[in-house]
Amino acid sequence: MSGQGSGGNVLAAICSFFIPGLGQLVQGRIMKALMFFIVTAVCYALTATVILFFMWIVAAIFHLWAIIDAATYKGGD
């Protein structure tokens, strides 16, 4: 991937918009991809239980973080 704002980073950010962590996976950062996907999926699942409804805030923060991380990746991470 080239620097920030490259077409690859834009594609990765779009991927992370739909599935958190997919953008990091496209960039080859497997551990970060797993972290974003698992944390976000667990928080969304806990939100679905209605008992821990406030977890949507944490899920939304991690989802947004995944998108921003994919978009601003500079390489060598």
mmCIF file of the N, C-alpha and C atoms, coordinates in Angstrom:
data_MODEL
# 
_entry.id   MODEL 
# 
loop_
_atom_site.group_PDB 
_atom_site.id 
_atom_site.type_symbol 
_atom_site.label_atom_id 
_atom_site.label_alt_id 
_atom_site.label_comp_id 
_atom_site.label_asym_id 
_atom_site.label_entity_id 
_atom_site.label_seq_id 
_atom_site.pdbx_PDB_ins_code 
_atom_site.Cartn_x 
_atom_site.Cartn_y 
_atom_site.Cartn_z 
_atom_site.occupancy 
_atom_site.B_iso_or_equiv 
_atom_site.pdbx_formal_charge 
_atom_site.auth_seq_id 
_atom_site.auth_comp_id 
_atom_site.auth_asym_id 
_atom_site.auth_atom_id 
_atom_site.pdbx_PDB_model_num 
ATOM 1   N N  . MET A 1 1  ? 0.837   -1.185  0.000  1.00 0.00 ? 1  MET A N  1 
ATOM 2   C CA . MET A 1 1  ? 0.000   0.000   0.000  1.00 0.00 ? 1  MET A CA 1 
ATOM 3   C C  . MET A 1 1  ? 0.881   1.247   0.000  1.00 0.00 ? 1  MET A C  1 
ATOM 4   N N  . SER A 1 2  ? 0.385   2.254   -0.629 1.00 0.00 ? 2  SER A N  1 
ATOM 5   C CA . SER A 1 2  ? 1.075   3.529   -0.595 1.00 0.00 ? 2  SER A CA 1 
ATOM 6   C C  . SER A 1 2  ? 0.737   4.249   0.699  1.00 0.00 ? 2  SER A C  1 
ATOM 7   N N  . GLY A 1 3  ? 0.917   5.538   0.710  1.00 0.00 ? 3  GLY A N  1 
ATOM 8   C CA . GLY A 1 3  ? 0.681   6.309   1.914  1.00 0.00 ? 3  GLY A CA 1 
ATOM 9   C C  . GLY A 1 3  ? -0.788  6.549   2.190  1.00 0.00 ? 3  GLY A C  1 
ATOM 10  N N  . GLN A 1 4  ? -1.011  7.343   3.225  1.00 0.00 ? 4  GLN A N  1 
ATOM 11  C CA . GLN A 1 4  ? -2.362  7.688   3.640  1.00 0.00 ? 4  GLN A CA 1 
ATOM 12  C C  . GLN A 1 4  ? -3.115  8.354   2.499  1.00 0.00 ? 4  GLN A C  1 
ATOM 13  N N  . GLY A 1 5  ? -4.380  7.976   2.327  1.00 0.00 ? 5  GLY A N  1 
ATOM 14  C CA . GLY A 1 5  ? -5.199  8.543   1.270  1.00 0.00 ? 5  GLY A CA 1 
ATOM 15  C C  . GLY A 1 5  ? -5.091  7.809   -0.047 1.00 0.00 ? 5  GLY A C  1 
ATOM 16  N N  . SER A 1 6  ? -4.287  6.749   -0.080 1.00 0.00 ? 6  SER A N  1 
ATOM 17  C CA . SER A 1 6  ? -4.150  5.986   -1.315 1.00 0.00 ? 6  SER A CA 1 
ATOM 18  C C  . SER A 1 6  ? -5.431  5.218   -1.591 1.00 0.00 ? 6  SER A C  1 
ATOM 19  N N  . GLY A 1 7  ? -5.556  4.735   -2.807 1.00 0.00 ? 7  GLY A N  1 
ATOM 20  C CA . GLY A 1 7  ? -6.736  3.963   -3.183 1.00 0.00 ? 7  GLY A CA 1 
ATOM 21  C C  . GLY A 1 7  ? -6.889  2.713   -2.340 1.00 0.00 ? 7  GLY A C  1 
ATOM 22  N N  . GLY A 1 8  ? -5.777  2.101   -1.961 1.00 0.00 ? 8  GLY A N  1 
ATOM 23  C CA . GLY A 1 8  ? -5.822  0.908   -1.118 1.00 0.00 ? 8  GLY A CA 1 
ATOM 24  C C  . GLY A 1 8  ? -6.400  1.190   0.253  1.00 0.00 ? 8  GLY A C  1 
ATOM 25  N N  . ASN A 1 9  ? -6.036  2.341   0.812  1.00 0.00 ? 9  ASN A N  1 
ATOM 26  C CA . ASN A 1 9  ? -6.570  2.708   2.118  1.00 0.00 ? 9  ASN A CA 1 
ATOM 27  C C  . ASN A 1 9  ? -8.052  3.050   2.038  1.00 0.00 ? 9  ASN A C  1 
ATOM 28  N N  . VAL A 1 10 ? -8.462  3.660   0.962  1.00 0.00 ? 10 VAL A N  1 
ATOM 29  C CA . VAL A 1 10 ? -9.886  3.973   0.791  1.00 0.00 ? 10 VAL A CA 1 
ATOM 30  C C  . VAL A 1 10 ? -10.681 2.679   0.674  1.00 0.00 ? 10 VAL A C  1 
ATOM 31  N N  . LEU A 1 11 ? -10.175 1.740   -0.097 1.00 0.00 ? 11 LEU A N  1 
ATOM 32  C CA . LEU A 1 11 ? -10.842 0.442   -0.229 1.00 0.00 ? 11 LEU A CA 1 
ATOM 33  C C  . LEU A 1 11 ? -10.895 -0.278  1.115  1.00 0.00 ? 11 LEU A C  1 
ATOM 34  N N  . ALA A 1 12 ? -9.805  -0.224  1.875  1.00 0.00 ? 12 ALA A N  1 
ATOM 35  C CA . ALA A 1 12 ? -9.768  -0.861  3.190  1.00 0.00 ? 12 ALA A CA 1 
ATOM 36  C C  . ALA A 1 12 ? -10.769 -0.212  4.143  1.00 0.00 ? 12 ALA A C  1 
ATOM 37  N N  . ALA A 1 13 ? -10.894 1.106   4.093  1.00 0.00 ? 13 ALA A N  1 
ATOM 38  C CA . ALA A 1 13 ? -11.858 1.802   4.954  1.00 0.00 ? 13 ALA A CA 1 
ATOM 39  C C  . ALA A 1 13 ? -13.288 1.412   4.589  1.00 0.00 ? 13 ALA A C  1 
ATOM 40  N N  . ILE A 1 14 ? -13.557 1.274   3.303  1.00 0.00 ? 14 ILE A N  1 
ATOM 41  C CA . ILE A 1 14 ? -14.893 0.854   2.862  1.00 0.00 ? 14 ILE A CA 1 
ATOM 42  C C  . ILE A 1 14 ? -15.173 -0.566  3.334  1.00 0.00 ? 14 ILE A C  1 
ATOM 43  N N  . CYS A 1 15 ? -14.179 -1.431  3.252  1.00 0.00 ? 15 CYS A N  1 
ATOM 44  C CA . CYS A 1 15 ? -14.350 -2.808  3.743  1.00 0.00 ? 15 CYS A CA 1 
ATOM 45  C C  . CYS A 1 15 ? -14.648 -2.815  5.240  1.00 0.00 ? 15 CYS A C  1 
ATOM 46  N N  . SER A 1 16 ? -13.929 -1.994  6.003  1.00 0.00 ? 16 SER A N  1 
ATOM 47  C CA . SER A 1 16 ? -14.157 -1.935  7.445  1.00 0.00 ? 16 SER A CA 1 
ATOM 48  C C  . SER A 1 16 ? -15.501 -1.319  7.787  1.00 0.00 ? 16 SER A C  1 
ATOM 49  N N  . PHE A 1 17 ? -16.042 -0.509  6.900  1.00 0.00 ? 17 PHE A N  1 
ATOM 50  C CA . PHE A 1 17 ? -17.364 0.062   7.134  1.00 0.00 ? 17 PHE A CA 1 
ATOM 51  C C  . PHE A 1 17 ? -18.413 -1.045  7.186  1.00 0.00 ? 17 PHE A C  1 
ATOM 52  N N  . PHE A 1 18 ? -18.280 -2.026  6.305  1.00 0.00 ? 18 PHE A N  1 
ATOM 53  C CA . PHE A 1 18 ? -19.259 -3.107  6.246  1.00 0.00 ? 18 PHE A CA 1 
ATOM 54  C C  . PHE A 1 18 ? -18.984 -4.203  7.278  1.00 0.00 ? 18 PHE A C  1 
ATOM 55  N N  . ILE A 1 19 ? -17.727 -4.577  7.436  1.00 0.00 ? 19 ILE A N  1 
ATOM 56  C CA . ILE A 1 19 ? -17.346 -5.597  8.420  1.00 0.00 ? 19 ILE A CA 1 
ATOM 57  C C  . ILE A 1 19 ? -16.115 -5.084  9.160  1.00 0.00 ? 19 ILE A C  1 
ATOM 58  N N  . PRO A 1 20 ? -16.253 -4.787  10.453 1.00 0.00 ? 20 PRO A N  1 
ATOM 59  C CA . PRO A 1 20 ? -15.107 -4.264  11.204 1.00 0.00 ? 20 PRO A CA 1 
ATOM 60  C C  . PRO A 1 20 ? -13.936 -5.246  11.159 1.00 0.00 ? 20 PRO A C  1 
ATOM 61  N N  . GLY A 1 21 ? -12.755 -4.740  10.823 1.00 0.00 ? 21 GLY A N  1 
ATOM 62  C CA . GLY A 1 21 ? -11.561 -5.573  10.754 1.00 0.00 ? 21 GLY A CA 1 
ATOM 63  C C  . GLY A 1 21 ? -11.241 -6.073  9.360  1.00 0.00 ? 21 GLY A C  1 
ATOM 64  N N  . LEU A 1 22 ? -12.209 -6.044  8.452  1.00 0.00 ? 22 LEU A N  1 
ATOM 65  C CA . LEU A 1 22 ? -11.957 -6.526  7.097  1.00 0.00 ? 22 LEU A CA 1 
ATOM 66  C C  . LEU A 1 22 ? -10.933 -5.642  6.380  1.00 0.00 ? 22 LEU A C  1 
ATOM 67  N N  . GLY A 1 23 ? -10.953 -4.360  6.633  1.00 0.00 ? 23 GLY A N  1 
ATOM 68  C CA . GLY A 1 23 ? -9.974  -3.457  6.029  1.00 0.00 ? 23 GLY A CA 1 
ATOM 69  C C  . GLY A 1 23 ? -8.559  -3.769  6.477  1.00 0.00 ? 23 GLY A C  1 
ATOM 70  N N  . GLN A 1 24 ? -8.405  -4.076  7.768  1.00 0.00 ? 24 GLN A N  1 
ATOM 71  C CA . GLN A 1 24 ? -7.089  -4.449  8.276  1.00 0.00 ? 24 GLN A CA 1 
ATOM 72  C C  . GLN A 1 24 ? -6.644  -5.780  7.670  1.00 0.00 ? 24 GLN A C  1 
ATOM 73  N N  . LEU A 1 25 ? -7.582  -6.687  7.465  1.00 0.00 ? 25 LEU A N  1 
ATOM 74  C CA . LEU A 1 25 ? -7.262  -7.967  6.845  1.00 0.00 ? 25 LEU A CA 1 
ATOM 75  C C  . LEU A 1 25 ? -6.800  -7.765  5.402  1.00 0.00 ? 25 LEU A C  1 
ATOM 76  N N  . VAL A 1 26 ? -7.450  -6.864  4.681  1.00 0.00 ? 26 VAL A N  1 
ATOM 77  C CA . VAL A 1 26 ? -7.055  -6.539  3.308  1.00 0.00 ? 26 VAL A CA 1 
ATOM 78  C C  . VAL A 1 26 ? -5.636  -5.966  3.286  1.00 0.00 ? 26 VAL A C  1 
ATOM 79  N N  . GLN A 1 27 ? -5.289  -5.205  4.328  1.00 0.00 ? 27 GLN A N  1 
ATOM 80  C CA . GLN A 1 27 ? -3.963  -4.612  4.410  1.00 0.00 ? 27 GLN A CA 1 
ATOM 81  C C  . GLN A 1 27 ? -2.912  -5.592  4.934  1.00 0.00 ? 27 GLN A C  1 
ATOM 82  N N  . GLY A 1 28 ? -3.328  -6.783  5.336  1.00 0.00 ? 28 GLY A N  1 
ATOM 83  C CA . GLY A 1 28 ? -2.401  -7.794  5.806  1.00 0.00 ? 28 GLY A CA 1 
ATOM 84  C C  . GLY A 1 28 ? -2.104  -7.738  7.287  1.00 0.00 ? 28 GLY A C  1 
ATOM 85  N N  . ARG A 1 29 ? -2.899  -7.014  8.046  1.00 0.00 ? 29 ARG A N  1 
ATOM 86  C CA . ARG A 1 29 ? -2.696  -6.895  9.503  1.00 0.00 ? 29 ARG A CA 1 
ATOM 87  C C  . ARG A 1 29 ? -3.689  -7.815  10.212 1.00 0.00 ? 29 ARG A C  1 
ATOM 88  N N  . ILE A 1 30 ? -3.326  -9.070  10.313 1.00 0.00 ? 30 ILE A N  1 
ATOM 89  C CA . ILE A 1 30 ? -4.252  -10.105 10.781 1.00 0.00 ? 30 ILE A CA 1 
ATOM 90  C C  . ILE A 1 30 ? -4.637  -9.929  12.245 1.00 0.00 ? 30 ILE A C  1 
ATOM 91  N N  . MET A 1 31 ? -3.692  -9.658  13.122 1.00 0.00 ? 31 MET A N  1 
ATOM 92  C CA . MET A 1 31 ? -3.996  -9.537  14.553 1.00 0.00 ? 31 MET A CA 1 
ATOM 93  C C  . MET A 1 31 ? -4.928  -8.359  14.831 1.00 0.00 ? 31 MET A C  1 
ATOM 94  N N  . LYS A 1 32 ? -4.674  -7.233  14.185 1.00 0.00 ? 32 LYS A N  1 
ATOM 95  C CA . LYS A 1 32 ? -5.561  -6.084  14.367 1.00 0.00 ? 32 LYS A CA 1 
ATOM 96  C C  . LYS A 1 32 ? -6.940  -6.376  13.804 1.00 0.00 ? 32 LYS A C  1 
ATOM 97  N N  . ALA A 1 33 ? -6.996  -7.082  12.683 1.00 0.00 ? 33 ALA A N  1 
ATOM 98  C CA . ALA A 1 33 ? -8.279  -7.439  12.078 1.00 0.00 ? 33 ALA A CA 1 
ATOM 99  C C  . ALA A 1 33 ? -9.082  -8.306  13.032 1.00 0.00 ? 33 ALA A C  1 
ATOM 100 N N  . LEU A 1 34 ? -8.438  -9.302  13.627 1.00 0.00 ? 34 LEU A N  1 
ATOM 101 C CA . LEU A 1 34 ? -9.126  -10.168 14.585 1.00 0.00 ? 34 LEU A CA 1 
ATOM 102 C C  . LEU A 1 34 ? -9.603  -9.386  15.802 1.00 0.00 ? 34 LEU A C  1 
ATOM 103 N N  . MET A 1 35 ? -8.758  -8.497  16.312 1.00 0.00 ? 35 MET A N  1 
ATOM 104 C CA . MET A 1 35 ? -9.131  -7.707  17.480 1.00 0.00 ? 35 MET A CA 1 
ATOM 105 C C  . MET A 1 35 ? -10.357 -6.852  17.199 1.00 0.00 ? 35 MET A C  1 
ATOM 106 N N  . PHE A 1 36 ? -10.342 -6.118  16.086 1.00 0.00 ? 36 PHE A N  1 
ATOM 107 C CA . PHE A 1 36 ? -11.480 -5.255  15.760 1.00 0.00 ? 36 PHE A CA 1 
ATOM 108 C C  . PHE A 1 36 ? -12.747 -6.079  15.537 1.00 0.00 ? 36 PHE A C  1 
ATOM 109 N N  . PHE A 1 37 ? -12.629 -7.188  14.815 1.00 0.00 ? 37 PHE A N  1 
ATOM 110 C CA . PHE A 1 37 ? -13.805 -7.988  14.519 1.00 0.00 ? 37 PHE A CA 1 
ATOM 111 C C  . PHE A 1 37 ? -14.397 -8.608  15.783 1.00 0.00 ? 37 PHE A C  1 
ATOM 112 N N  . ILE A 1 38 ? -13.548 -9.225  16.599 1.00 0.00 ? 38 ILE A N  1 
ATOM 113 C CA . ILE A 1 38 ? -14.048 -9.921  17.786 1.00 0.00 ? 38 ILE A CA 1 
ATOM 114 C C  . ILE A 1 38 ? -14.654 -8.948  18.793 1.00 0.00 ? 38 ILE A C  1 
ATOM 115 N N  . VAL A 1 39 ? -13.955 -7.860  19.095 1.00 0.00 ? 39 VAL A N  1 
ATOM 116 C CA . VAL A 1 39 ? -14.478 -6.902  20.081 1.00 0.00 ? 39 VAL A CA 1 
ATOM 117 C C  . VAL A 1 39 ? -15.788 -6.292  19.597 1.00 0.00 ? 39 VAL A C  1 
ATOM 118 N N  . THR A 1 40 ? -15.837 -5.879  18.347 1.00 0.00 ? 40 THR A N  1 
ATOM 119 C CA . THR A 1 40 ? -17.048 -5.261  17.821 1.00 0.00 ? 40 THR A CA 1 
ATOM 120 C C  . THR A 1 40 ? -18.195 -6.261  17.761 1.00 0.00 ? 40 THR A C  1 
ATOM 121 N N  . ALA A 1 41 ? -17.930 -7.471  17.302 1.00 0.00 ? 41 ALA A N  1 
ATOM 122 C CA . ALA A 1 41 ? -18.985 -8.479  17.211 1.00 0.00 ? 41 ALA A CA 1 
ATOM 123 C C  . ALA A 1 41 ? -19.529 -8.848  18.588 1.00 0.00 ? 41 ALA A C  1 
ATOM 124 N N  . VAL A 1 42 ? -18.645 -8.996  19.564 1.00 0.00 ? 42 VAL A N  1 
ATOM 125 C CA . VAL A 1 42 ? -19.105 -9.321  20.925 1.00 0.00 ? 42 VAL A CA 1 
ATOM 126 C C  . VAL A 1 42 ? -19.942 -8.185  21.500 1.00 0.00 ? 42 VAL A C  1 
ATOM 127 N N  . CYS A 1 43 ? -19.517 -6.950  21.301 1.00 0.00 ? 43 CYS A N  1 
ATOM 128 C CA . CYS A 1 43 ? -20.285 -5.813  21.822 1.00 0.00 ? 43 CYS A CA 1 
ATOM 129 C C  . CYS A 1 43 ? -21.643 -5.700  21.142 1.00 0.00 ? 43 CYS A C  1 
ATOM 130 N N  . TYR A 1 44 ? -21.701 -5.901  19.831 1.00 0.00 ? 44 TYR A N  1 
ATOM 131 C CA . TYR A 1 44 ? -22.997 -5.887  19.143 1.00 0.00 ? 44 TYR A CA 1 
ATOM 132 C C  . TYR A 1 44 ? -23.878 -7.042  19.621 1.00 0.00 ? 44 TYR A C  1 
ATOM 133 N N  . ALA A 1 45 ? -23.285 -8.199  19.872 1.00 0.00 ? 45 ALA A N  1 
ATOM 134 C CA . ALA A 1 45 ? -24.056 -9.347  20.362 1.00 0.00 ? 45 ALA A CA 1 
ATOM 135 C C  . ALA A 1 45 ? -24.602 -9.076  21.759 1.00 0.00 ? 45 ALA A C  1 
ATOM 136 N N  . LEU A 1 46 ? -23.798 -8.458  22.616 1.00 0.00 ? 46 LEU A N  1 
ATOM 137 C CA . LEU A 1 46 ? -24.278 -8.118  23.948 1.00 0.00 ? 46 LEU A CA 1 
ATOM 138 C C  . LEU A 1 46 ? -25.388 -7.078  23.890 1.00 0.00 ? 46 LEU A C  1 
ATOM 139 N N  . THR A 1 47 ? -25.321 -6.191  22.916 1.00 0.00 ? 47 THR A N  1 
ATOM 140 C CA . THR A 1 47 ? -26.389 -5.211  22.726 1.00 0.00 ? 47 THR A CA 1 
ATOM 141 C C  . THR A 1 47 ? -27.690 -5.918  22.357 1.00 0.00 ? 47 THR A C  1 
ATOM 142 N N  . ALA A 1 48 ? -27.593 -6.969  21.575 1.00 0.00 ? 48 ALA A N  1 
ATOM 143 C CA . ALA A 1 48 ? -28.778 -7.706  21.131 1.00 0.00 ? 48 ALA A CA 1 
ATOM 144 C C  . ALA A 1 48 ? -29.470 -8.417  22.283 1.00 0.00 ? 48 ALA A C  1 
ATOM 145 N N  . THR A 1 49 ? -28.760 -8.646  23.384 1.00 0.00 ? 49 THR A N  1 
ATOM 146 C CA . THR A 1 49 ? -29.389 -9.313  24.527 1.00 0.00 ? 49 THR A CA 1 
ATOM 147 C C  . THR A 1 49 ? -30.319 -8.382  25.292 1.00 0.00 ? 49 THR A C  1 
ATOM 148 N N  . VAL A 1 50 ? -30.264 -7.112  25.015 1.00 0.00 ? 50 VAL A N  1 
ATOM 149 C CA . VAL A 1 50 ? -31.078 -6.061  25.635 1.00 0.00 ? 50 VAL A CA 1 
ATOM 150 C C  . VAL A 1 50 ? -30.675 -5.826  27.089 1.00 0.00 ? 50 VAL A C  1 
ATOM 151 N N  . ILE A 1 51 ? -30.101 -6.813  27.744 1.00 0.00 ? 51 ILE A N  1 
ATOM 152 C CA . ILE A 1 51 ? -29.663 -6.642  29.137 1.00 0.00 ? 51 ILE A CA 1 
ATOM 153 C C  . ILE A 1 51 ? -28.514 -5.634  29.188 1.00 0.00 ? 51 ILE A C  1 
ATOM 154 N N  . LEU A 1 52 ? -27.615 -5.737  28.247 1.00 0.00 ? 52 LEU A N  1 
ATOM 155 C CA . LEU A 1 52 ? -26.467 -4.823  28.183 1.00 0.00 ? 52 LEU A CA 1 
ATOM 156 C C  . LEU A 1 52 ? -26.608 -3.901  26.969 1.00 0.00 ? 52 LEU A C  1 
ATOM 157 N N  . PHE A 1 53 ? -27.736 -3.225  26.880 1.00 0.00 ? 53 PHE A N  1 
ATOM 158 C CA . PHE A 1 53 ? -28.037 -2.394  25.715 1.00 0.00 ? 53 PHE A CA 1 
ATOM 159 C C  . PHE A 1 53 ? -27.024 -1.282  25.496 1.00 0.00 ? 53 PHE A C  1 
ATOM 160 N N  . PHE A 1 54 ? -26.407 -0.785  26.574 1.00 0.00 ? 54 PHE A N  1 
ATOM 161 C CA . PHE A 1 54 ? -25.445 0.313   26.457 1.00 0.00 ? 54 PHE A CA 1 
ATOM 162 C C  . PHE A 1 54 ? -24.179 -0.083  25.704 1.00 0.00 ? 54 PHE A C  1 
ATOM 163 N N  . MET A 1 55 ? -23.968 -1.380  25.460 1.00 0.00 ? 55 MET A N  1 
ATOM 164 C CA . MET A 1 55 ? -22.749 -1.834  24.774 1.00 0.00 ? 55 MET A CA 1 
ATOM 165 C C  . MET A 1 55 ? -22.691 -1.380  23.317 1.00 0.00 ? 55 MET A C  1 
ATOM 166 N N  . TRP A 1 56 ? -23.799 -0.895  22.772 1.00 0.00 ? 56 TRP A N  1 
ATOM 167 C CA . TRP A 1 56 ? -23.771 -0.412  21.394 1.00 0.00 ? 56 TRP A CA 1 
ATOM 168 C C  . TRP A 1 56 ? -22.827 0.774   21.268 1.00 0.00 ? 56 TRP A C  1 
ATOM 169 N N  . ILE A 1 57 ? -22.657 1.530   22.351 1.00 0.00 ? 57 ILE A N  1 
ATOM 170 C CA . ILE A 1 57 ? -21.750 2.681   22.330 1.00 0.00 ? 57 ILE A CA 1 
ATOM 171 C C  . ILE A 1 57 ? -20.312 2.186   22.132 1.00 0.00 ? 57 ILE A C  1 
ATOM 172 N N  . VAL A 1 58 ? -19.925 1.170   22.902 1.00 0.00 ? 58 VAL A N  1 
ATOM 173 C CA . VAL A 1 58 ? -18.574 0.608   22.782 1.00 0.00 ? 58 VAL A CA 1 
ATOM 174 C C  . VAL A 1 58 ? -18.389 -0.006  21.395 1.00 0.00 ? 58 VAL A C  1 
ATOM 175 N N  . ALA A 1 59 ? -19.407 -0.716  20.919 1.00 0.00 ? 59 ALA A N  1 
ATOM 176 C CA . ALA A 1 59 ? -19.328 -1.334  19.589 1.00 0.00 ? 59 ALA A CA 1 
ATOM 177 C C  . ALA A 1 59 ? -19.170 -0.267  18.506 1.00 0.00 ? 59 ALA A C  1 
ATOM 178 N N  . ALA A 1 60 ? -19.931 0.807   18.614 1.00 0.00 ? 60 ALA A N  1 
ATOM 179 C CA . ALA A 1 60 ? -19.853 1.877   17.621 1.00 0.00 ? 60 ALA A CA 1 
ATOM 180 C C  . ALA A 1 60 ? -18.484 2.552   17.637 1.00 0.00 ? 60 ALA A C  1 
ATOM 181 N N  . ILE A 1 61 ? -17.917 2.729   18.816 1.00 0.00 ? 61 ILE A N  1 
ATOM 182 C CA . ILE A 1 61 ? -16.591 3.344   18.929 1.00 0.00 ? 61 ILE A CA 1 
ATOM 183 C C  . ILE A 1 61 ? -15.539 2.451   18.270 1.00 0.00 ? 61 ILE A C  1 
ATOM 184 N N  . PHE A 1 62 ? -15.577 1.140   18.543 1.00 0.00 ? 62 PHE A N  1 
ATOM 185 C CA . PHE A 1 62 ? -14.609 0.225   17.930 1.00 0.00 ? 62 PHE A CA 1 
ATOM 186 C C  . PHE A 1 62 ? -14.820 0.125   16.426 1.00 0.00 ? 62 PHE A C  1 
ATOM 187 N N  . HIS A 1 63 ? -16.068 0.157   15.980 1.00 0.00 ? 63 HIS A N  1 
ATOM 188 C CA . HIS A 1 63 ? -16.351 0.092   14.547 1.00 0.00 ? 63 HIS A CA 1 
ATOM 189 C C  . HIS A 1 63 ? -15.776 1.327   13.839 1.00 0.00 ? 63 HIS A C  1 
ATOM 190 N N  . LEU A 1 64 ? -16.019 2.492   14.418 1.00 0.00 ? 64 LEU A N  1 
ATOM 191 C CA . LEU A 1 64 ? -15.475 3.729   13.851 1.00 0.00 ? 64 LEU A CA 1 
ATOM 192 C C  . LEU A 1 64 ? -13.954 3.728   13.892 1.00 0.00 ? 64 LEU A C  1 
ATOM 193 N N  . TRP A 1 65 ? -13.379 3.229   14.981 1.00 0.00 ? 65 TRP A N  1 
ATOM 194 C CA . TRP A 1 65 ? -11.929 3.136   15.115 1.00 0.00 ? 65 TRP A CA 1 
ATOM 195 C C  . TRP A 1 65 ? -11.344 2.242   14.024 1.00 0.00 ? 65 TRP A C  1 
ATOM 196 N N  . ALA A 1 66 ? -12.018 1.132   13.719 1.00 0.00 ? 66 ALA A N  1 
ATOM 197 C CA . ALA A 1 66 ? -11.553 0.225   12.668 1.00 0.00 ? 66 ALA A CA 1 
ATOM 198 C C  . ALA A 1 66 ? -11.537 0.927   11.310 1.00 0.00 ? 66 ALA A C  1 
ATOM 199 N N  . ILE A 1 67 ? -12.565 1.710   11.030 1.00 0.00 ? 67 ILE A N  1 
ATOM 200 C CA . ILE A 1 67 ? -12.640 2.436   9.757  1.00 0.00 ? 67 ILE A CA 1 
ATOM 201 C C  . ILE A 1 67 ? -11.517 3.463   9.663  1.00 0.00 ? 67 ILE A C  1 
ATOM 202 N N  . ILE A 1 68 ? -11.341 4.239   10.718 1.00 0.00 ? 68 ILE A N  1 
ATOM 203 C CA . ILE A 1 68 ? -10.317 5.291   10.721 1.00 0.00 ? 68 ILE A CA 1 
ATOM 204 C C  . ILE A 1 68 ? -8.914  4.673   10.660 1.00 0.00 ? 68 ILE A C  1 
ATOM 205 N N  . ASP A 1 69 ? -8.707  3.575   11.388 1.00 0.00 ? 69 ASP A N  1 
ATOM 206 C CA . ASP A 1 69 ? -7.405  2.904   11.373 1.00 0.00 ? 69 ASP A CA 1 
ATOM 207 C C  . ASP A 1 69 ? -7.056  2.399   9.980  1.00 0.00 ? 69 ASP A C  1 
ATOM 208 N N  . ALA A 1 70 ? -8.042  1.838   9.290  1.00 0.00 ? 70 ALA A N  1 
ATOM 209 C CA . ALA A 1 70 ? -7.798  1.343   7.928  1.00 0.00 ? 70 ALA A CA 1 
ATOM 210 C C  . ALA A 1 70 ? -7.512  2.492   6.968  1.00 0.00 ? 70 ALA A C  1 
ATOM 211 N N  . ALA A 1 71 ? -8.193  3.605   7.156  1.00 0.00 ? 71 ALA A N  1 
ATOM 212 C CA . ALA A 1 71 ? -8.032  4.744   6.245  1.00 0.00 ? 71 ALA A CA 1 
ATOM 213 C C  . ALA A 1 71 ? -6.718  5.474   6.449  1.00 0.00 ? 71 ALA A C  1 
ATOM 214 N N  . THR A 1 72 ? -6.164  5.438   7.655  1.00 0.00 ? 72 THR A N  1 
ATOM 215 C CA . THR A 1 72 ? -4.959  6.219   7.935  1.00 0.00 ? 72 THR A CA 1 
ATOM 216 C C  . THR A 1 72 ? -3.697  5.361   8.054  1.00 0.00 ? 72 THR A C  1 
ATOM 217 N N  . TYR A 1 73 ? -3.770  4.104   7.685  1.00 0.00 ? 73 TYR A N  1 
ATOM 218 C CA . TYR A 1 73 ? -2.619  3.189   7.757  1.00 0.00 ? 73 TYR A CA 1 
ATOM 219 C C  . TYR A 1 73 ? -1.520  3.660   6.811  1.00 0.00 ? 73 TYR A C  1 
ATOM 220 N N  . LYS A 1 74 ? -0.294  3.742   7.344  1.00 0.00 ? 74 LYS A N  1 
ATOM 221 C CA . LYS A 1 74 ? 0.840   4.225   6.544  1.00 0.00 ? 74 LYS A CA 1 
ATOM 222 C C  . LYS A 1 74 ? 1.826   3.135   6.184  1.00 0.00 ? 74 LYS A C  1 
ATOM 223 N N  . GLY A 1 75 ? 1.653   1.935   6.679  1.00 0.00 ? 75 GLY A N  1 
ATOM 224 C CA . GLY A 1 75 ? 2.568   0.851   6.376  1.00 0.00 ? 75 GLY A CA 1 
ATOM 225 C C  . GLY A 1 75 ? 3.652   0.718   7.424  1.00 0.00 ? 75 GLY A C  1 
ATOM 226 N N  . GLY A 1 76 ? 4.269   -0.444  7.453  1.00 0.00 ? 76 GLY A N  1 
ATOM 227 C CA . GLY A 1 76 ? 5.343   -0.676  8.412  1.00 0.00 ? 76 GLY A CA 1 
ATOM 228 C C  . GLY A 1 76 ? 4.853   -0.843  9.822  1.00 0.00 ? 76 GLY A C  1 
ATOM 229 N N  . ASP A 1 77 ? 3.588   -1.133  10.011 1.00 0.00 ? 77 ASP A N  1 
ATOM 230 C CA . ASP A 1 77 ? 2.974   -1.252  11.337 1.00 0.00 ? 77 ASP A CA 1 
ATOM 231 C C  . ASP A 1 77 ? 3.243   -2.593  11.941 1.00 0.00 ? 77 ASP A C  1 
# 
